[in-house]
Amino acid sequence: MAATARSTGRTASRERRRRQLIAATMKCIARNGMSSTSIGDVAKEAGLSQGIVNLHFESKDNLLTETLRHLADDYKTRFNKALEASGPDAAGKLLAVMELDLRPSVIDRQKIAVWFAFWGEVKSRPTYRRICNEQDRFYDEVVANLCAEIIADGNYKDVRAASVATALTSMTNGMWLSYLISPRSFDRDQARRAITDLLRRYFPKHYS
């Protein structure tokens, strides 16, 4: 029993340390960019030795990959919670996941800077591309399916679910970029109104 408790404690301590190093990595990337971030920078930011970083991740490539995975998993968890909390109808769910991208916990300047840093590397990094593609496929599929449900429910003519999903995704991606470039002038309320205005144009029966 004591051995099991010690093993559980070591596992928890290891996970805390990994989270600490990933958080430090995100700070360094947001501040310095990906190419200028080194193991030494991360260790200094975390207040740890480079040996600890190497012990947990072995290399900078592994550390960066795990940082991207953490970012993607965190977003997916928040996305699923938003879906679950939004009620049973597709219109409510769609609005909830659109508004999720404007919450301070998601559209955080550090997180957005790190996202764009990784997106800038996907062409030359197959692992990053795979993780980002998985994230995009999941998001696009859910949003398109919700749009299809709304179209069927409202009997909307000449409205394509895939086209609406693309428009919504492009809008929120643009908002993320706008926030990254000009965080002080970014207006969340105005951004929310833009989303609901677009939804109302496509689905006036559901967003009156």
N, C-alpha and C positions, 0 to 999 in steps of 0.2 A: 504493500500500500504506500509506504513512504517512498519507494523507488518510483512508483507511478506518479506521485505528486511532484517529485523532483524533476522527472522527465517532462511533465506538463508545464512546470515552471520554466524550464529551459526553453521549451518550444515557444511559450508566450514571450519570454525575454527576447528570443531570436526574432520573432515577428515584430515586436516593438522596435528593435534596433533597425530592422529592414525598413520599416515605415519611417523611422527617423531619417535614415539615409536617403530614402526616396523624396521625402519632403525637402531635404537639403538640396538634392539634385534639381528639383523643380525651381527652387529659389535661384540657384546658380544659372540655370538655363534662361529663366526669365530676365535675369540681370545681365548676363554676359553673352548669351547665345549658346547654341549647342557645341559648335566647333571650339569655342574658347573655354568650355567647361572641362576641367580636368578632375581626376580622382583627388588630387590635392585640394582643389577648390571645395569639393563636396565634403571632404574630411574636415577642413577648416570650418566650413559653414555649420556642420553638425557638431563640432567640438570634439571630434574623434581622431584617431590616427588613421593613416592610409592603410595600415595593416588590417584594421577592422573592416574597412570598405572592401578590401580584397578578400577577406575571410568570408564575407557574406555574398559577394557578387563576382569575385574572381577577376573581372575585367570591366573596363569602362563600357564596352559594348553590352555586356550583360546588365549592367546597372541602368543604362539608358533604355534597354528593351523592357526591363521590369518596371521602369518609371512609366513608360507608355502604357503597359498593361494595367498598371494601377490606375492611371488616368481614365482609360477606357472602361474598366470594371466599375470605377466610382460613378461614372456617368450612367452606365447601364443600370446600376442599382437605383440611382435617383430617378431614372426614366421609368423603371418598373413600378416604383413606389408612387410616382405621379399617376400612372395608369390605374393602379389599384385604388387610389384615393379619390378618383374623379367620378365614380358612379358608373352605372351600367351602360349608358347610351354612348354611341360612337362620337357624337358631336361634343359632348363633355370631355371625353378622353382626348380628342384631337386638340381641343383648346388647351387642355392641361399640359400636354407634351410640348405644345408650342410655347406656352408661357414658362415652362420649365427652363427654357434656354435664356430667359431673362432674369431668373432668380439670382440674387447675389452669390449664392453657393455654387452656381454654375458659371455665370458670366463674371468671373473673377479675373482681374487683369493678369495675375500670375498664371492661372490655369490657361487662359486664352493664349498668352504668349508662348507657353509650352506646347499647346496644341499646334499652333502655327509653325513652331520650330520643327516639330516632327513631320507635319504635312510637307514642309519644304524639303524633307529628306527622303520621301517615299519612293521617288524615282530610282534612287541609287541604293536603297536599303530594302531588300525583299521582305525582311521580317517586319519592318515598320509598315510596309505596304499591306502585308497580310492582315495585321492587327487593325489597321485603319479601314481596310476593305470590309472586314468582318463587322466592324462597328457601323459602317455606312449601310451595309446590306440589312442589318438588323433594324436600324432606324428607318430606312426607306421602306422596308416591307411593312412595318407596323403602321407608318403614316399612310401609305398607299392603301392598305387594307381598311383603315378607318375611313378614308375618303370614299372607298368603294361602298362601304356600308351606308354612309350618308347619302351617296348618290342613289342607291337602291331604295332607301327609305323615303327619300324626297321625290323620287321619280324625276330626277334632273336630266334634262336632255342636252346632248352635245357637251357634256362635262366629263373629262377623262380623269380617272383617279391618279394615274401616273403623272399627268401634266400638273395637276393641283399639288401633288406631293413634291414635285420638282420646284414649283414656284415657292412653296412654303419653306422648303429646305434652303433654297437660294436666298430667301429673305432673311432667315435667321443666321445663316453663315455671314451674310453681309453685315448684319447687326453686330456679330462678334468682331468682325474686322473693324467696324466703325468704333466700337468700344475700345479695342486695342489701340487704335490710332489716337482717338480723342476721348479719353475716359471722362474728362471733366464736363464736356459739352453733351455727352450721351444722355438722352432722356428716356428712362425706362418706361414711363407712362405713355409717352408718344410712340415708343416702339410697340407697346402692347396694343395701342389703338390701331397702329398700322396692320398688325396681325389680324385683329378682329375685323377691320375694314376689308381685308382681303378675303377672309373667310365668308363675310357677309355677301361679297360680290359673287362668290362661287355657289354659296349655299344659303340664300336669303331666307328660306323656310326654317332653317335651323339656328341662324344667328341674327334674328330680327332685332 
